[in-house]
Every structure is written in structure tokens, then in C-alpha cells.
Amino acid sequence: ADLGRPVLASVLAVAAGVFAAGRFDAPVTALAAGCLAVTAVFVPIALSALGVGAATVRRCVRTVTRRLTHGRTR
């Protein structure tokens, strides 16, 4: 049951990616649209399925950006 949620998220993301990629004739544009759609669908569904709240996501992003900023100033 615990593996079912991420699998469902990935199936929905793949379906969205295939749908988005099918809308374009140019291969590069279709690839870009498919990748963007997969990311836009998978990340929110997977995070909500795993019970990760918005505060946790913000905290993780803030930690990474602080580390990157600190690393650049050296």
C-alpha cells in the first residue's frame, strides 16, 4: 500500500507527459513539453502522497539556496 501512492503518481505523470508531448510536431519541443508536464504532475502528487507539507518543502529549498549562496561568496 505504501508503494502504491508513488506508483500512481508516476503513472499519472507519464500520462500527462505523453499527452503534452503529443501536442507538438517538433521532437525537441515535444520532449521539453513532456518533461515539463511530468515534473509538474509528479512532484506535487508525490509530495502530497508521502505526506510532505508545504512548510517542509520550503524549509528544504531554503536550506539548499542558503548553502549555494554561501558557497558562491567564498
Secondary structure, DSSP 8 states (H G I E B T S, - for coil): -TTHHHHHHHHHHHHHHHHHHTT-SSHHHHHHHHHHHHHHHHHHHHHHHTT--HHHHHHHHHHHHHHHHHHH--
